[in-house]
Amino acid sequence: MDRINANDFRANLKECMEAARSEPVKIIRKTGEAFVLLNADEFEQIQLELASLRGIALGLSDVVHGNVQEASDESLRSSIDKARERVLGKQNKKAVG
């Protein structure tokens, strides 16, 4: 990850944006506060991965706490239908937006 102070970032915005196409750029203020500039596609991918990991963590938490039940054909069909609705719903929203 490239690092740059805030003043240099302001003076070289175009170059920083070009650099952020391939890797994140860390922008550091004099106070030490930091920000990251990254490609929007990479940001969206990180968000998807984070959501997936959160779902896995919740599922594992349910298992650890005994919040599980034996799967039946009906419950599996229901889960698949819900997942299909979520995926198709997101695809339809992307197509519209």
TIGURO-307400 format. One record per residue (C-alpha): residue in one letter; x, y, z. Coordinates in steps of 0.2 Angstrom, whole numbers, padded with zeros to 4 digits, always signed. Layout:
N
AXYZ/...
//
This chain:
97
M+0000+0000+0000/D+0007+0017-0005/R+0007+0030+0009/I+0006+0049+0006/N+0004+0064+0018/A-0012+0074+0015/N-0004+0089+0008/D+0005+0079-0005/F-0011+0070-0009/R-0020+0086-0012/A-0006+0092-0024/N-0006+0075-0033/L-0024+0070-0033/K-0024+0064-0051/E-0008+0053-0048/C-0015+0046-0032/M-0031+0041-0041/E-0021+0032-0055/A-0011+0023-0041/A-0027+0018-0032/R-0033+0009-0048/S-0020-0005-0044/E-0017-0004-0025/P-0024+0006-0010/V-0016+0023-0006/K-0015+0027+0013/I-0017+0046+0016/I-0010+0052+0033/R-0014+0068+0041/K-0001+0078+0052/T-0012+0072+0067/G-0009+0054+0062/E-0027+0051+0057/A-0027+0040+0041/F-0039+0037+0026/V-0038+0025+0012/L-0041+0028-0006/L-0045+0013-0016/N-0054+0007-0032/A-0073+0006-0031/D-0073-0012-0038/E-0061-0017-0025/F-0071-0009-0011/E-0087-0018-0017/Q-0078-0034-0017/I-0072-0031+0001/Q-0089-0027+0006/L-0096-0043-0001/E-0082-0054+0007/L-0086-0045+0024/A-0104-0049+0023/S-0100-0067+0018/L-0089-0069+0033/R-0102-0061+0045/G-0114-0074+0039/I-0102-0088+0042/A-0098-0081+0060/L-0117-0080+0064/G-0119-0098+0058/L-0105-0104+0068/S-0111-0094+0083/D-0128-0103+0081/V-0119-0120+0081/V-0109-0116+0096/H-0124-0110+0106/G-0135-0125+0100/N-0147-0115+0090/V-0148-0128+0077/Q-0161-0141+0071/E-0160-0156+0060/A-0163-0152+0042/S-0179-0159+0033/D-0183-0158+0014/E-0195-0144+0017/S-0183-0134+0027/L-0169-0136+0014/R-0181-0131+0000/S-0186-0116+0010/S-0168-0111+0013/I-0164-0113-0005/D-0179-0103-0010/K-0175-0089+0002/A-0157-0088-0005/R-0163-0088-0023/E-0174-0073-0019/R-0160-0064-0011/V-0148-0067-0026/L-0161-0063-0039/G-0168-0048-0030/K-0150-0041-0029/Q-0148-0044-0048/N-0164-0035-0052/K-0159-0020-0041/K-0142-0019-0050/A-0150-0020-0067/V-0162-0006-0062/G-0149+0005-0053/
//
